Amino acid sequence: MIPVIDHIQITVKDLSIAEDFYDKFLPILGFDIKNKVNAFIEEHDFHVIEYSHDLLAFAITSPREAFKNNNINRRKPGALHHLAFKVNSRKEVDNAYQQLLKIGANIVLEPQIHPEYNENYYAVYFKDNQNIKYEILYNEK
């Protein structure tokens, strides 16, 4: 078996605010915004916006009504701590960083080497407009 992720679905606090960010962020990773689909799935009580790519589908969903006022916290049990996207070079990390600045991402750590992982681990860390943390990294092996 080869562990390949087919799709990722993340619940956001406010879908209308999040959609604007993801419409700008996901093209940085190579997603074509024309492949975005919106749906409301009544039996699951959520609205989903899915962005498709040949290698991965990425979706954001609305919270259940009972949870809509909860705060996002990556340290809660069962929560997404952060999601890392691997790229092919340090230059791609640097280019992504410049684009992230333009779209208003909250930069947590600018692109840099992280020797705590290894001497070639180069990454930028940032959060979306709802406090969900992401990483774009290059790890030359």
Secondary structure, DSSP 4 states (H G I P E B T S, - for coil): ------EEEEE-S-HHHHHHHHHHHGGGGT--GGGEEEEEEGGGTEEEEEEE-SS-EEEEEPPPGGGTTPPP-TTSTT----EEEE-S-HHHHHHHHHHHHHHT-EEEEEEEE-TTT-TTEEEEEEE-TTS-EEEEEEE--
